[in-house]
């Protein structure tokens, strides 16, 4: 057999394996789009922020992209007024951004999904706190809506800033009744009104029953008061003998007498 056809006992790794190993040693290339920054966490925990463009990163690194430009989002912010009306600050325009020098802290504390986890819940909470100070009819005045908007921005911005997010503005295009929630509230109100009326009727019936029982008890007590003076020991003893006589004379009564010692025992079985 020619030497070239004999299998080698010391054949090396497959060329593809060598190529993959070389790529792993060289690392990977990451491209950061315009307006973004990349937070790169290395395999040993080191963190760096990359600007726009392409760069090589260490193998096994984790990369997260953040848009550092001014971002906007439309939100329907719902709340209850002080008089219980469900309202919505419909299509409110929310403008926010992330400071580039705080990306590492934001990545560590919240992550890329910071709008859903952080911005939106704080906006909803601030909206409920602010609009709960107004009655529904007060929010029909544009001046009150503008005042509520300013209070909403101040409240939410103060709570977002320590969390590494800057809230630039919230434009409330109008405060409207939340019709589905209003219908549900009206239905719930009707149900509770019915329960209140039912409870009042139950109280009225109970009071009537109590008065009837009281009259019966008073009549029974009055009858006992009239009979009590006539219940002498002699009369009671006579009534006791009459009761025994009626029991003994009853056709359904069986009398068994047994002598047990000096005193006979009488057993009566009705």
Order of alpha helices (4+ residues) and beta strands (2+ residues): alpha-beta-beta-beta-beta-beta-beta-beta-alpha-alpha-alpha-beta-beta-alpha-alpha-beta-beta
